[in-house]
Amino acid sequence: MTLLAALSASSPAVRGGAKRLARALASAVDAPPARLHAHYPVVPGSLTAHLQLRTGEVFTGGSFGASTSAVGETVFTTSLVGYPESMTDPSYRGQLLVFTQPLVGNYGVPRRDRDQYGLLKHFESEKIQCRGIVVSDYATKYSHWNAVESLSEWCEREGIPAITGVDTRALVHILRDQGSTLGSLAVGPRPLDPAAIEWADPNVENLAGQASTDAVRVFNPDGDVHIALIDCGAKYNIVRSLCQQGARVSLVPWDHDLSASLDQYDGLFISNGPGSPSHCTATIAQLRHAFAVYQRPIFGICMGNQLMGLAAGLDVYKMRFGNRGHNQPAVDLTSGRCVITSQNHGYALDDSKMPAGWDRYFVNANDGSNEGIRHLEKPFRSVQFHPEARGGPLDTAYVFADFVASVRAAKAAGVPPVMQPAEAPSVAQAQAATA
Ligand SMILES: NC(=O)CC[C@H](N)C(=O)O
């Protein structure tokens, strides 16, 4: 059986894209080192690359990034713009990112300018965080007033493989049907032998711990209220959004022991982050303790929502293919108002049974999944979506103004940060309960 026949037999997606695949494989099989003759014109003379799913499907295209290979969870985003922001979002760590927007790369990659807080203005962290990218039609020409290099040059410089010429519609159908799937992206004339690929699931690792800061970092030191931002892989725009509201922000590691210093903070904030929230037992224990003793506002975003839910007593589950994009509708259950939100998550809280004292806050209008929780008496709430956007709609940017205003009001009213009820669990007790 020829390679093409074998692949065609194994995958409806490959059968669907047979013409394009045949062209690419003609070069891939017969003329190593292969040059690309794919459906879409790509970088002239580019090498052949293959995206192989663990379930057997193979997509052949052209390499436009680093000539290396990567294995990761294959996920897709429906965002139309914002590849520099998405690719540097630490929540994409461990993943091969598929863009459903067909044309990618047309505005290049921006300068590495920094803002007044020392944060990169146009990226969400210092480096590319996803393990590879998959696009339908890489734009070989870019044009933007702020661009300094092409997407191809950036990927190559940062050692990230990238493939173009992939039928991403067919690929997304597969990922929607069978759920996010491990994938291998490799540059070379032929697909790899699936038996020789190390199919390591990134979600077994504590990716949030890897993405977190090692040491406490202070931003906007002259701010009038002091917020501890627990860093599970925080996007820069979360730090910036708090600073812009006038807060002093201490970015603390995911497992930082806050219990001894809770009274120094006017508010707590829990960031987004990659991977499964269940690895962050230290954070969950800190939050359990804080829920019992802390009196000032607490807020969480995305992973922060999941960690607050776990600490409150909810369960978390892995979604079939997650919600990633800039067009996810979420309904605020306190007002009935629907907002369009930016999202990037593969796990969700099971809010079918809420623990005593808590209620659902937002719900996804597409699939009914949880989009936030809130405490009924204390000022503790969290959202599954990304109010800081980047890229994405600014419908919910008000969240930061509201949060910092509530922090300021609690401070002005003289609410003591900590009150120790007799029954409050210590962090050690909470940790033992989460282990
Ligand atoms: N953006 C995030 O914080 C993602 C949270 C978590 N890693 C998930 O995929 O659900």
The ligand as a Tripos MOL2 file, in Angstrom:
@<TRIPOS>MOLECULE
LIG
   10     9     1     0     0
SMALL
NO_CHARGES

@<TRIPOS>ATOM
      1 N1         -6.7500   30.5790   30.3120 N.am      1 LIG1
      2 C1         -6.7620   29.7950   31.3840 C.2       1 LIG1
      3 O1         -6.5080   30.2130   32.5050 O.2       1 LIG1
      4 C2         -6.9820   28.3320   31.1360 C.3       1 LIG1
      5 C3         -7.2710   27.5330   32.3720 C.3       1 LIG1
      6 C4         -7.0420   26.0430   32.1920 C.3       1 LIG1
      7 N2         -5.6780   25.7910   31.8550 N.3       1 LIG1
      8 C5         -7.9590   25.5020   31.1170 C.2       1 LIG1
      9 O2         -7.5150   25.1760   30.0510 O.co2     1 LIG1
     10 O3         -9.1250   25.4000   31.3400 O.co2     1 LIG1
@<TRIPOS>BOND
     1     1     2 1
     2     2     3 2
     3     2     4 1
     4     4     5 1
     5     5     6 1
     6     6     7 1
     7     6     8 1
     8     8     9 2
     9     8    10 1
@<TRIPOS>SUBSTRUCTURE
     1 LIG1         1 GROUP 0 **** ****
